[in-house]
């Protein structure tokens, strides 16, 4: 049954019952909590009102597990994952001073810190602001970090550079009270990448590069998202010129704000409204909010494989310059690694062109490196243990925060993935094909396990009467051509046996695959029962 759409005006006037979250937002806009954060920095953790814990998410401040520990996670907002050497230095310094010496790259191309105290937030905010970094909208019912292609503007094969449109969308949606009270979190991607690496299929609004004859422009998908009820985004029938991107994104965002479901929290994501309305109605509502009519378009060619991070060393479109993709397993950087990478960017990038890009696979690129500087940069990366040439296991690993810090997770993910990569490189080094392995600590899918070749979701099981970490294993997920979410293969695999399970699964694939067949195509063709039988046969 389709949920009745609440009238937004009635919600704002308090004329219909509100969820606790809606009540909090009606009483005070999330953006107004900034003054309270500074006040609580003086009065301490124990003085924080329960409702303000919720509102503090609007500035990326999120209680760390356990909720009464007195510590917070802080997520920054770095549009398109684009930072310079000075910003990397400040982020690294804050990591060392306040966050126990480590930080994480997220799947939305930004940095998050842990172990922060409310007393330190004003100083942290001031340091971030000094280099042009904000945390506004990093969490909460607001627009999350706008993601894009990490090689925007430098990739010789890109359809067009989406950076200007990405920055405009991010600028317009950040600190904007017209969009600071959305039904739930709202995720946008904007990119002109030829392989759609910014994942428009799983964003609430995904703007992607599109060619029409000799003209380069954009298409847009709406209603994608993961979590416990995953939806693939649907394509609106438009060809957009670059100057039309923001007006259309604004119209889509207004629809979510004004018509999105607010009566039930588990139905409040934009994907549910799009699924119920369908593309035709969404398009009609978009056009009703525009002062122009977008060009109709129907020829949407989908890349076969958009799951890449542009890793390795590659020539840029700018003559004589290269980018170097550095693999950061699980996105976790320790011992000043981010600061070191910032120093390497300052040292080896072309003068005035120091640039770092974070990726949605939790890796990192250094841009604008003159060819003559590559040998010295490689030597320093090697000395620091920062690989630019990695195994497919290391390239393809993605993981959420997990039980270490997250109040929702039921199993360890980050540290398990870090250990797993080394185990697989040792036990399964014979396997040479591309493989993507993702971990999520719970059904929320922050580790995007549903789109992985092999995705693990946190679980618990008993061994000799004691509860231990375990994982449900899903196979065959992917975006792009023949997109699909993966399917459960086997439940409750004990954490210590995950690498053994993966090795057996890859051996089954290797023995049964057809010529040129990818792991995903194999999962489409071969019945689950046959794969399970193959696992059993391998002991």
C-alpha positions in Angstrom: 0.0 0.0 0.0 1.3 3.5 -0.9 1.7 5.7 2.2 -0.4 8.8 2.1 1.9 11.8 1.4 1.7 14.2 4.4 1.0 17.9 3.5 4.3 19.6 4.2 2.6 22.8 5.4 0.5 20.8 7.8 3.6 19.1 9.2 5.3 22.5 9.7 2.2 23.8 11.5 2.0 20.8 13.8 -1.4 19.8 12.6 -0.6 16.1 12.2 1.3 13.7 14.5 5.1 14.0 14.2 7.8 11.4 14.6 10.3 12.3 17.4 12.8 13.4 14.7 10.2 15.7 13.0 9.3 17.2 16.3 12.9 18.0 17.1 13.3 19.7 13.7 10.1 21.7 14.0 11.2 23.0 17.5 14.6 24.2 16.2 16.3 24.0 12.9 19.3 21.7 12.9 21.5 24.5 11.7 20.7 26.5 14.8 22.5 24.0 17.0 25.9 25.5 16.2 25.4 28.0 19.0 24.6 25.2 21.4 27.7 23.3 20.4 29.9 26.2 21.5 27.9 26.5 24.7 28.2 22.8 25.5 31.9 23.1 24.9 32.0 25.2 28.0 29.5 23.3 30.1 30.5 19.7 29.2 29.1 16.5 27.8 26.7 15.9 30.8 24.9 19.2 30.1 23.9 18.3 26.5 20.1 18.0 26.0 19.0 14.8 24.3 17.3 16.6 21.4 20.5 18.5 20.7 22.5 15.3 20.4 20.2 14.7 17.4 20.6 18.2 16.0 24.4 18.2 16.4 24.5 15.7 13.5 23.7 18.7 11.2 27.4 19.7 11.9 28.8 16.2 11.5 29.0 15.6 15.3 27.7 12.1 16.1 27.9 10.2 19.4 30.5 7.5 19.4 29.8 4.0 20.8 28.8 3.8 23.6 26.5 6.8 23.5 27.4 7.8 27.1 31.1 7.6 26.5 31.6 11.3 26.2 33.3 10.9 22.8 32.1 11.9 19.3 32.8 11.1 15.7 33.2 14.2 13.4 32.6 14.0 9.7 33.8 16.7 7.4 32.3 18.0 4.2 34.8 17.9 1.2 32.9 18.3 -2.1 34.1 15.8 -4.6 36.8 14.7 -2.2 38.9 17.6 -3.4 41.5 19.0 -1.0 44.9 20.7 -1.2 48.1 20.1 0.7 47.3 22.8 3.3 43.9 21.2 4.0 45.5 17.7 4.3 48.0 19.1 6.8 45.3 20.6 9.0 43.2 17.4 8.9 46.3 15.4 9.8 47.2 17.7 12.6 43.7 17.5 14.1 43.9 13.7 13.8 47.1 13.6 15.8 46.0 16.1 18.4 42.4 15.0 19.1 41.6 11.7 17.3 44.1 9.2 18.7 46.2 9.5 15.6 44.0 8.0 12.9 41.3 9.1 10.5 39.1 7.4 7.9 38.2 8.1 4.3 34.5 7.5 3.8 32.5 6.2 0.8 31.4 9.8 0.3 34.9 11.0 -0.3 35.4 12.8 3.0 37.3 12.4 6.2 35.9 11.4 9.6 37.6 11.5 13.0 36.9 9.7 16.2 37.6 10.1 19.9 36.7 13.8 19.9 35.4 15.7 23.0 32.8 18.4 23.0 35.3 20.7 24.7 37.5 20.6 21.7 34.9 21.3 19.0 35.4 25.1 18.8 39.1 24.7 18.2 38.6 21.9 15.7 35.9 24.0 13.9 38.3 27.0 13.8 41.2 25.0 12.4 39.0 23.6 9.7 37.5 26.9 8.8 41.0 28.4 8.5 41.5 26.2 5.4 38.0 26.4 4.0 36.6 23.1 5.4 33.1 22.9 6.8 31.2 20.1 8.6 27.7 21.6 8.0 25.4 19.0 6.5 27.8 16.2 7.0 25.1 14.3 8.9 21.5 14.8 9.8 18.4 15.3 7.6 20.3 17.5 5.3 22.4 17.2 2.1 25.4 15.0 2.7 28.8 15.5 1.0 28.3 15.9 -2.7 30.4 13.2 -4.4 32.0 13.2 -7.9 34.7 11.7 -10.0 38.2 11.8 -8.4 39.8 12.5 -11.7 37.4 15.3 -12.8 39.2 17.7 -15.0 42.2 15.6 -15.7 41.0 12.3 -17.2 41.6 12.2 -21.0 38.5 10.0 -21.4 36.0 12.0 -19.3 32.8 13.3 -21.0 33.2 16.6 -19.3 34.6 18.1 -16.1 31.8 18.1 -13.6 33.6 20.1 -11.0 31.9 23.5 -11.6 28.4 21.9 -11.4 29.4 19.8 -8.3 30.7 22.8 -6.5 27.6 24.9 -7.4 25.3 22.1 -6.1 27.3 21.7 -2.9 27.5 25.5 -2.4 23.7 26.0 -2.9 22.7 23.1 -0.7 25.1 23.8 2.2 24.0 26.1 5.1 20.8 26.7 3.1 17.7 26.8 5.4 15.5 26.1 2.4 16.9 22.6 2.5 18.0 22.1 6.1 14.8 20.3 7.1 14.5 17.3 4.7 12.6 14.1 5.5 15.9 12.2 6.0 19.5 12.3 4.7 19.9 13.3 1.1 22.7 12.1 -1.1 23.8 13.7 -4.4 26.5 12.8 -6.9 27.6 15.0 -9.8 30.2 13.8 -12.3 31.1 13.8 -16.0 33.1 10.6 -15.7 32.8 8.2 -18.7 32.3 5.2 -16.5 29.9 6.8 -13.9 32.3 6.1 -11.1 30.3 8.5 -8.8 27.6 5.8 -8.5 24.5 7.7 -9.7 22.5 4.4 -9.4 22.6 4.6 -5.6 22.3 8.3 -4.9 19.1 10.2 -4.2 20.0 12.4 -7.1 22.8 11.3 -9.4 24.0 13.6 -12.2 26.1 11.8 -14.8 28.0 12.7 -18.0 26.0 12.2 -21.2 26.9 12.6 -24.9 24.3 13.7 -27.5 26.0 13.6 -30.8 29.0 15.9 -30.5 27.6 17.7 -27.4 28.6 16.9 -23.9 26.1 17.4 -21.1 24.4 15.5 -18.3 21.6 13.1 -17.4 20.1 12.7 -14.0 18.9 9.7 -12.0 16.7 9.9 -8.9 15.6 7.7 -6.1 18.7 5.4 -5.5 19.8 4.2 -2.1 21.0 1.3 -0.1 20.3 0.5 3.6 17.9 -2.3 4.5 15.6 -1.6 1.6 17.9 -0.9 -1.4 16.6 0.8 -4.6 18.3 1.5 -7.9 17.8 5.0 -9.1 15.6 5.7 -12.1 16.6 7.9 -15.0 14.7 11.1 -15.8 14.2 11.5 -19.6 16.5 14.6 -20.0 19.6 15.9 -21.6 20.9 18.7 -19.4 23.3 21.5 -20.4 25.8 22.3 -17.7 23.9 25.5 -16.7 20.7 23.4 -16.2 22.2 21.0 -13.6 21.6 23.2 -10.5 18.0 24.2 -11.4 17.0 20.6 -12.0 18.8 19.4 -8.8 17.0 22.2 -6.9 13.6 21.1 -8.3 14.3 17.5 -7.4 15.4 18.5 -3.9 12.3 20.6 -3.5 10.1 17.6 -4.3 11.9 15.6 -1.6 11.5 18.4 0.9 7.9 19.2 0.1 6.5 15.7 -0.7 8.8 13.3 0.9 7.3 10.9 3.5 7.6 12.2 7.1 5.0 10.1 9.0 7.2 7.0 9.3 11.0 7.3 9.7 11.7 4.0 7.9 9.9 5.4 4.8 11.4 8.8 4.8 14.2 8.4 2.2 13.6 9.9 -1.2 13.8 6.4 -2.9 10.4 5.4 -1.5 8.7 8.5 -2.9 10.3 7.9 -6.3 9.4 4.2 -6.3 5.7 5.1 -5.5 5.4 8.0 -7.9 7.4 6.6 -10.9 9.5 8.5 -13.4 6.7 10.2 -15.3 5.2 11.9 -12.2 8.6 12.9 -10.9 9.5 14.4 -14.3 6.2 16.3 -14.4 6.8 17.7 -10.9 10.3 18.7 -11.8 9.2 20.5 -14.9 6.4 22.3 -13.0 9.2 23.9 -10.8 11.4 25.0 -13.7 11.2 28.1 -15.9 12.5 26.1 -18.9 11.7 22.6 -20.3 14.7 20.3 -20.4 15.5 18.6 -23.7 13.9 15.2 -24.0 16.3 12.3 -24.2 16.1 8.5 -24.3 19.5 7.2 -25.5 21.2 6.4 -22.2 24.2 4.1 -22.7 25.3 2.4 -19.5 29.0 1.6 -18.8 29.7 -2.1 -18.5 31.8 -1.6 -15.3 31.8 1.6 -13.3 33.4 0.1 -10.2 36.9 1.5 -10.3 38.9 4.0 -8.3 41.2 5.3 -11.1 44.1 3.8 -9.1 47.6 3.5 -10.3 49.7 6.0 -12.2 48.1 7.6 -15.3 48.7 10.4 -17.8 46.4 13.4 -17.4 44.8 15.3 -20.2 47.3 18.1 -19.4 50.5 17.3 -21.3 53.4 16.1 -19.2 51.3 15.7 -16.0 50.3 12.5 -14.2 48.1 11.4 -11.3 49.1 8.7 -8.8 46.4 6.6 -7.1 47.4 5.5 -3.6 45.6 2.6 -2.1 44.4 3.1 1.5 43.0 -0.3 2.6 39.6 0.3 4.3 40.3 4.1 4.2 42.1 4.1 7.5 45.1 6.4 7.7 47.4 6.3 10.8 50.7 7.8 12.0 50.5 11.1 10.0 49.9 9.4 6.7 47.5 12.1 5.5 49.9 14.8 6.5 52.7 13.0 4.7 50.6 12.7 1.5 50.0 16.4 1.8 53.7 17.1 2.0 54.3 14.8 -1.0 51.7 16.8 -2.9 53.4 20.1 -2.1 56.8 18.6 -3.0 56.0 16.8 -6.2 52.9 18.4 -7.8 53.5 21.1 -10.4 54.0 24.5 -8.7 50.7 25.9 -7.4 48.8 22.8 -8.5 49.0 20.7 -5.3 45.8 18.6 -5.3 44.6 15.5 -3.5 41.3 13.7 -4.3 39.7 11.2 -2.0 37.6 8.5 -3.6 34.4 6.7 -2.8 36.3 3.4 -2.6 38.2 5.0 0.4 41.5 5.6 -1.5 43.4 8.7 -2.5 44.9 10.3 -5.6 47.7 12.9 -5.9 47.3 15.0 -9.1 49.3 17.2 -11.4 52.7 15.4 -11.0 55.3 16.3 -13.7 56.7 13.2 -15.3 60.2 14.0 -14.1 58.9 13.9 -10.5 57.4 10.4 -10.7 60.5 8.3 -9.8 61.2 10.3 -6.6 57.5 10.3 -5.6 57.3 6.5 -6.1 60.4 6.0 -3.9 58.9 8.1 -1.1 55.6 6.2 -1.4 57.4 2.9 -1.2 59.4 4.0 1.8 56.2 5.0 3.6 54.4 1.8 2.8 51.8 3.5 0.7 51.1 1.3 -2.4 50.3 2.8 -5.8 50.4 -0.7 -7.3 48.2 -3.1 -5.3 46.6 -6.5 -5.4 43.0 -6.7 -6.6 42.0 -7.6 -3.0 43.5 -4.4 -1.7 42.0 -2.3 -4.5 38.5 -3.7 -4.1 38.0 -3.5 -0.3 35.5 -1.1 1.2 34.3 -1.1 4.8 32.1 0.9 7.2 33.1 2.0 10.7 31.8 -1.2 12.3 31.2 -2.1 15.9 34.4 -0.3 17.0 32.6 3.0 17.1 29.1 2.7 15.5 26.1 2.2 17.8 24.2 0.3 15.1 26.9 -2.2 14.0 26.9 -5.8 15.4 30.3 -6.9 14.1 33.8 -5.6 13.6 34.5 -4.5 10.0 37.4 -2.0 9.6 40.0 -4.0 11.5 38.7 -7.3 10.1 39.1 -6.0 6.5 42.6 -4.7 7.2 43.6 -8.2 8.4 41.6 -9.9 5.6 43.5 -8.1 2.8 46.8 -9.4 4.1 45.4 -12.9 4.6 44.0 -13.0 1.0 47.3 -11.7 -0.5 49.0 -14.6 1.2 46.5 -17.5 0.8 44.8 -16.5 -2.4 47.6 -14.8 -4.3 46.9 -17.2 -7.2 43.7 -15.2 -8.0 44.4 -12.4 -10.5 41.0 -11.2 -11.7 39.3 -8.1 -10.4 37.2 -8.7 -7.3 35.4 -6.2 -5.0 34.8 -7.2 -1.3 32.8 -4.9 0.9 31.9 -5.1 4.7 29.0 -3.5 6.5 28.5 -3.9 10.2 24.7 -3.9 10.0 21.8 -3.7 7.4 22.3 0.1 7.0 25.0 -0.8 4.4 27.4 2.0 5.0 30.0 -0.3 3.6 27.9 -0.7 0.4 28.0 -4.5 0.7 24.9 -4.8 -1.5 26.8 -3.7 -4.7 29.9 -5.8 -4.1 31.0 -8.9 -5.9 31.3 -10.4 -2.4 29.5 -8.4 0.3 29.6 -9.2 4.0 26.9 -8.0 6.5 27.6 -8.2 10.2 26.0 -10.9 12.3 26.6 -12.9 15.5 26.7 -16.6 16.2 27.6 -19.0 18.9 30.8 -21.0 18.9 31.3 -23.4 21.9 28.6 -21.5 23.8 30.1 -18.1 23.2 28.9 -15.3 20.9 31.4 -14.3 18.3 31.5 -12.0 15.2 30.1 -13.5 12.0 29.0 -12.4 8.6 26.3 -13.1 6.1 27.8 -13.4 2.6 26.1 -12.0 -0.5 27.4 -12.4 -4.0 26.9 -10.9 -7.5 26.2 -7.2 -6.8 27.2 -4.4 -9.3 26.3 -1.1 -10.8 26.4 0.0 -14.4 25.3 -2.4 -17.1 23.1 -5.3 -15.8 23.1 -3.6 -12.4 21.7 -5.6 -9.5 22.0 -6.0 -5.8 23.8 -9.1 -4.6 22.0 -12.1 -3.1 22.6 -14.1 0.1 24.8 -17.1 -0.5 25.6 -18.3 3.0 24.8 -17.0 6.5 26.9 -16.6 9.7 30.4 -17.2 8.5 32.7 -17.0 11.5 34.9 -14.0 11.4 38.2 -15.9 11.6 37.1 -18.1 8.6 36.2 -15.3 6.2 39.4 -15.6 4.2 39.0 -19.3 3.9 35.4 -18.9 2.6 36.6 -16.3 0.0 39.4 -18.5 -1.2 37.0 -21.5 -1.7 34.5 -19.3 -3.4 37.1 -17.9 -5.8 38.3 -21.5 -6.6 34.7 -22.5 -7.4 34.5 -19.5 -9.7 37.9 -20.2 -11.3 36.9 -23.9 -12.0 33.5 -23.1 -13.4 33.8 -19.7 -15.2 33.4 -19.4 -18.9 35.9 -17.5 -21.1 36.0 -13.8 -20.4 33.3 -14.2 -17.7 33.4 -11.8 -14.7 32.5 -12.9 -11.2 29.2 -11.0 -11.4 28.3 -12.7 -14.7 29.2 -16.0 -13.2 26.9 -15.3 -10.3 24.1 -14.6 -12.7 24.6 -17.8 -14.7 25.3 -20.4 -12.0 22.6 -21.4 -9.5 23.3 -20.8 -5.8 22.9 -24.5 -5.1 25.7 -25.3 -7.5 28.0 -22.7 -6.0 27.3 -24.0 -2.5 28.0 -27.6 -3.6 31.3 -26.4 -5.0 32.2 -24.8 -1.7 31.5 -28.0 0.1 33.6 -29.9 -2.4 36.6 -27.7 -1.6 36.5 -28.8 2.0 
